[in-house]
Amino acid sequence: MLVFLPVTTAVFFFLLRRMGMNAAIAWIAAASLFFYAWWNPVYVFLLLASILCNYALSLAIRRFRGKRKLWLCIGVVFNLAVLFYFKYANFFLQTLEGFGAGRFSVGTVVLPLGISFITFQKIAYLVDAYRSADAGFSFLQYCFFVTFFPQLIAGPIVRPSDIRPQLETGSAFRFLESNFAAGLTIFVIGLWKKVVFADSVAAYASPIFQAADAGMQINFLESWMGALAYTLQLYFDFSGYADMAIGSARIFGVHLPINFNSPYKSGSIIMFWRTWHITLSNYLRDYLYIPMGGSRKGGLRTYSNLFLTMLIGGLWHGAGWTFVFWGALHGAYLVVNHLWRALRASAAGAGSRIARGFCWLLTFLCVIVSWVFFRAETFDGAWNMLRGMAGFRGIALPSSYILRAGEPSAQWMSAHGFTFDLVETMVLRPDAFYSGTKWVVVLLLAALFAPNTQEFMGSFLPVINPDKHPAPPRRLRWRWSPNAANAFIIASMSVVSLAMLALMQEKEFLYFQF
């Protein structure tokens, strides 16, 4: 933020002005490789080898049209094989051991940064080469497409069709003051969401889930505290990453696709997946669900394809059975949601305000339950959390709450099932429990009622195809514009975010090595 991005930007626009677009693109690709190598230089060679192989395969697909399906299959298998080795080999062998097939090991395998996102983009390019008769990217453009550092580590997942029009029309790679101002603003908003919101609430989610995985009995209020804290942490963490990627790309004049559009406001699971990790949802739809038959082969096949797509999506998120179960759970959610819509012959959530409120609450509860499996390290830990959330462990408050609430209030709560004598069994200290409650309430209100980044920046078209958003931006009385007041606000947010980042002893990056 303080060295790499400013230097990369300055050199880029200098080369663009003095030597042309190819030199500037070459610099961005080289800078992106340096950015990738900063964590572990060895994996740059893996990335370069993969780029060379995939570009050669794309040329073969375009040149030998009679055998393009064979070359596409080779390319897809090659990319999935690399992903399987680094991400799933040990998981697969451990599963075989669990079935008594003996002991196997491939040693310690360190997962390369962003391999899941990079693999999807390379496969998308091969499929695009198979489906399209155009000449595709030059090798330099392809290197830029794969390695562009803002979205290299954690997305959004970019397709060739997202980048090609910007390169062909020359709309990208222009130094415009509006791009620079809007890009920095979006970047700082993302940084604030990640450092101030997500990392602050993580302090209450992580210890509770760790205690649940360790077998500790989690009571009702703390289990809900942990589940809600993680629900909010994940959203602000990942959407913060997306904003930082979109903002830093915009500085260079590049528009990236939208990845989040207020998903926790959704009134159905269908709408949730149209607004959560949008580039992944669209990718799974276009490259997996539709090729499997989509909804073209009858109801049973449609629901089977839907469930299998989400099952694979769960496995893509992580090499563990809890991730697979999370994907299966969302697959079941979507099947039920589609069946309900078919029975009603109208969109779920339509009707009275009470009905829409009930649909939102049911959707949000289903999402929270699924996040428990996504976050827990083990099934035992997940069930431990869910038992606490269901009230099987009682409702206990720190004994100091009696002083805060007053004697009459405490007596009323005691008469209705609350206890105050189990403080020694609580994971969080009383002061942490109170501050955690405040953070959860504030962030929940922000997620549900505050405008999202696209709405706030709507006058400056922050993402690709803003008119195709699942939920059109609301009309806001106040939107961002480049003026002194907004500059002061964004500058203050950046100073606070950087200060917190510097002072933070433990930093949690949820999509590190994803």
N, C-alpha and C positions, 0 to 999 in steps of 0.2 A: 504493500500500500504506500509506503513512504519512499521506496527506492525503485523497485522493479517496475511498477506501473508508470510512474512519471518518466523514467528513463526510456522505457519501451515506447511510450507515447511520443516523446520528443524526437527520438531517432526515427520513428516510423514516419511522422509528418515531414521531417527534414528530407528523408529519402524519397518520399512521395513527391515532394516539390522539385527536388533536384534530379532524380534519376528515374522517376516513373513508378507505375503501379507494381510491376513485377519485382523491382528491388524492394519496395515496401512490403509486399506479401512475403518475399523471401526472409526479410528481417523478422516479421511476425512469426513465421514458422520456426525460425532459429531461436527466437526469444521464447517461444512456447516450449521447445525442447529443453532449453535451459531451465525454464520454470518446472517442467516435469522431472528433470534430473536433480533438482535441488534436494529432493527427499532421498532418492536412491539412484545414482547415476547408471547403475548396471541395467536398469529396466528401459533406459533410452534405446539400447541396442535391440531389445525385444520390440519396442514400439516401431523403430525404423525398419526392422526386418518385416514386421507385419504390414507396414505401409507399402513397402516394395512388393511383397507378395500379393496383396490385395489389389494394388494398381495394375500389376501384370495380369491378374485374373480378370479384372474389368476390361482390359484391352482384348483379352482372349474372347470374352463374351461378346464384345462388339465386333470383333474381326471375324470370328468363326460362327456366324449366325446359325448355321446348320447344327452346331453342337453347343449352342449357348446354354441349354438346360444342363448339360453335363458339366460345363465349366462353372455354372452357378452352383450346382450341387457340391462340386469340389470346394468352391469358395466358402459356402456356408458351413460345410463339415470342418474345413480347416479352422475357421474362426471359432466355431463352437468347441472344437477339440482343444484349442489354446485356452479358452475360457474354462472348460471342464477341468483341465489339468490344474490350473492355478486356484480355481475357486471350489471345485467339487470333488477332486480326486480323494482327498482324505475323508471327506464326508461319505463318499460311496464305499470306500474300503472299510470304514468303521461300521457302516450299515451291514456289509457282508459279514463282518466279525460278529455283529449282533445276532445274525442268523446261524452262527456256528460254522461259518465257511473257512475258519482258520484265521491267522493273524497276517495282516498285510500292512505295508507302510511305504510311502514315497518320500519319507523324510520330512523335514520342515520346509514348507512351501510358503513363501511370503507373497501375499496377494499384491500385484502391481496396482498402482493408483488408477482409479477410474476405468478399470478394464471392462466392467459391465457396460458402461456408457459408450466407450470406444468401440467395443465389439458390435453393439447395435448400429452405430453409425456406419461402420464398414460394411455390414451386411446390407443396410439400406442402400448404400451406393451400388453394391453388386446387383441387387434386385432392380434398382433404377436402370442400370446398364442393360439388364435382361429385358426390361419392359419398354425401354425407349430406344429410338434409333439415332438420337443425337450423338455428337462427338464426345460428350462428357467433359470433365475437367481436364485441364493440363495437369502434369505431375505437380507443378508448383501449387496450383489451385487445390489439388487433392490433399497435399500436405497441410495446407492452411485449413481445409475443411475438417481434417481429422484432429489436428493438434491445436487449433485456436484456443489459447489458454483460458479465456473466461469460462468456457463451458467444458473444458477438458476433464476436470476431476469429478464434477457432480451434476453435469447437464446444465440446461435443458438438452434433451436428445434432439440433435439437429439433423435434418434430412437434406439431401442435395437440392430438393425443390425449395428449401428455405433460403439457400445461399446463392444458387445459380442466378435468379433474376437480379439480385443485388450486384453480382459481378458483371453480368451482361449489360445492365443499364448504367452501370457506374454510380449507382446511388450510394454504394458503400465507399468507404475510404475517402471521405471528404471532410476536411476540417471546417466544421460549422460551429459557431458559438452556441447555437441552440442544442446541437448534439452534445457538446462538451458540458454545458450546464445541466441538461436533462440527465445525461449519463452519470455525472457525479452525484446528482440528487438521488437517483434510483440506487446507486451504489451505497450511499450513506444510509438510506432507508433500510437496505438489506443488512448492512453492518449493524445498525441499531437493533434490528429484529434478532439478529444472531447473538450479539454480545450482551445487550442490555436485557432483552426479553428471554430468549431461549436459554442462555447460559445461567441466568439468575434463577429461573424456575427449575432448572436441572438439578440444583442443589437439594431439592425436595423430592424429586422423582427417583434419582439414582439410589439413595440409601434405602428407600422403601422397597424397591424391586430387588436390591441386593439382599436385603433381609428376608424377603419372600423366597428367593432362590436358595438361601441358606437354611430354610425350614422354620424360620421364626413365625409365630402366629401373629398375623396382621389384623388389627381390629377394623371396624367398619369405617370410621372417619379417616384413618390413616391410609387404608387401601384406596379409598376414593381420592384422597389427596394425591397419592402416588400416581393413580391412573389418569386423573385430570392434569396433573403437572406434566406427565409425559406426553399426553395428547397435545397440550399447548407447546411444550418444548419442541416436539417433532415438527409441528406446523411452522412455528416461527424460525426454527433452525433451517429447515429445508427451503421454505419460501424465502428466507433471508439469503441463502446461497443463490437461489434463482435470481433474486433482485440484484445481487452483486455481479452475477454473470451478465445479466441483461444490461445493467448500468455500465460496466466496464467495456462491454462490446459496443455500446452506443457511443462511447467516447471516440471510437475508431469509425463511427458511421455505420456500424453493422447492427441490423435489427435481428434479435433472436425471438423464437416463439414463446408464447405465454406458457407458464408451467403451473400456476396456481391462480384461482379466481374465487376466493372466499369459500373454500369447500365446506367449512363447518356451518355455513348458512343453508346447506342443502336440505331439501325436504324429502329426499329419497336417496337410496344407495346408487341408483342410476345417475342422478345428478351429482352425487358426491364424486363418482369416478369421471365425470365430465369436467370437474373443477379441481380435482386433486391430481398432481403429477400428470398434467394433461398430455405432455409429449410422450410419456410412457403409455398412457391409456390409448392414445391414438396409434402409437406404434404397434401395440399388441392387437388392436383391432384390425389394422391394415395389413400387417405382416404375419399374423397368426390366426386370428378369428375368421377373417374373410377367406383366406386360402383354405382353411379347414371346411369351408362350406357356409360359414356365417349363419344367416337365417333363411337360406334358400332351400333347405332340404327337410322342411317339416319341423313341428314343434319339438319333438324329442331330440332330434339332431341339433336343433338350435340351442337348447338348454345344455346339452352335452358339450357342445363347442364352447359355450359361455363358461361353463364350470371348468373345463380343461384349460381354457385360456387363463383364467385367474389362478388355477393351480400352478401352472408354469410361471405366471407372474410372481407368485409367492416364492417359488424356488429361485427365481432370478434375484430376488431381494437378499437372499442369504442361504448359505449351505447349512441348513438345520431343519429338523422336522417341525419346529415351532413356526418357521416361515412357511413351510408347506401347508401346515394347518391354517395359518392366517390366510393364505391364498384360497384354500378350500372353503373357509368360512365366508370370504367375500364372494366366491363363486356361488355358494348356496344363497347368500343374501340377494345377489343379482337375479338368480333363478326365481326366487320367491317374489321379488319386486316385479319382474316381468310377468309372472303368472298373475299377480294381483292386478296389474294394469290390464292384462287381457280379460280378466273377469269383470273388471269395472268398465272396460272399454273407454277409459279416460285417464288422464295423467294423474298419478298418485300425488296427493297433496292438494288437488283442486277441491273447491268447495268453501266452506265457511272458514273464518279465521281460526276458530277452535280446531277444526279438522287439520288445517295446515300446521298449526302449532303442535298438534299431536304427532303428525308425520315427521316434523323436524325433530322432536324429542326422541321418537323411536329410532330415527336414523342416527342421531348423535349417540344414543346409548349403544346401538349396534357397533358403531365405529369405535367407541371407547373400549368395549369388550374385545374387539379384534386387536386393538393396539396392545392390550395386555399380553397376548400371545406373541406379538411382534417384538415387544421389549424384553419379556422374560427369557432367561437363558435356558430354562428347562420347563417341561410341562408341569412338574410338581410346583415350581414357583408360580406359574400362571394360575393353576387351580387354587393355590394358596391365596393369591390375590383375589380371585373371583369369589372364594368362600367368604373372605372378609367383606367384599363389596356387597354380597348378598345378606350380610348381617348375622352370619353364623357364629361370629366371634364376639358379638356384643358391640355396644356403642360406648366407647370409653373416651373421656376427656381428661386432660391434665388436672390434677387436684387444684392447681392455682386458678383454674377457671371460676371456681366458687367465688373468689375475691373479685374477679373481673365482672362476673354476671350479677353478683348480689345474691343474698341468701334466698329470697323468694323465688327468683328465677332458677336457682340451683335445685331447690326443693321440687319445683314443678318438673324439671328435667329428670330428676331422680325418680319421680312417680311415673314417668313415661319411658322408662327403660334405659336412661343414661346412667353411667357410673363414673365415679371420680377417683376410684382407688386403684386403678391399673396403670398408673403413670410409669411404673418400673417396666412394664411390658411394651411401652411405646418406643418406636424407632427414633423419632425426632424429639428433641428437647422441647419443653413448653414454648419457649420464645421462638424457636424455629417453626413450630406448628402454627403459631399465630401469624408469623410473617409469611409462611408458605400459603396460608389461607388467603391473605391479602393479595399475594402475587397471582394466585389462581383466579380469584374474582376479577382483578383488573385485566388480566390477559384474556380471560374468557369474554369479558365485555368488549375488549378491543377486537377480538376475532369475530364476534357476532355483529357488532354495530359500527365499527370504524370502517371508513372506506379503504379498499385495498389499494395497492400501488398503481394498478392500471386505472382505477377510478380517479385517484388523486392526481395522476400524471396524464389524464385522458386528453388534454389539449395538445399533447406533444407525441401522440401515437407511440407509446413506449415499446410495443411489441408488434410482431407480424400479424397482419389480418385482424385488427381489433374489432372489425365488424362481424367476425365469426365467433366471438366469445359465446359460450353457452348461456351466460347471463349478461345482457347488455349493461354497460356501466350506468350507474345512477346519475341523475342530474344533480350535481353538487353546487351549492352556492359559492363555494370557495375551492378553487383548484390551483395547483402550482403554476407559477409563471416566473420567469427569471427577473427578479427584482431584489432590491437591497434587503427587504424584510425576510424574504425566503432564504437569501444567501446567509443572513445572520443565523436563522434557525438551523439550517443544514450544517453550517460551520460549527455551531454549538453542539449539535448531535454528534458530529464527527469527533470533536474533542472529547466528549464524554465517553463515546464508544472506544476510542483509542486508549483513554486513561484506564477504563475498566479492563480492556484487553491486556494492558501492561501489568495491572495489579492482580489480575486473576491468577491464583496459584494452580488451579486445575482447569484445563480447557477440554471440553468434550465436543468432538466433531463427529456427528452421527453418521455421515457418509464418507468418512475417511477410509481409503482403500476399498471403495465399493466396487 
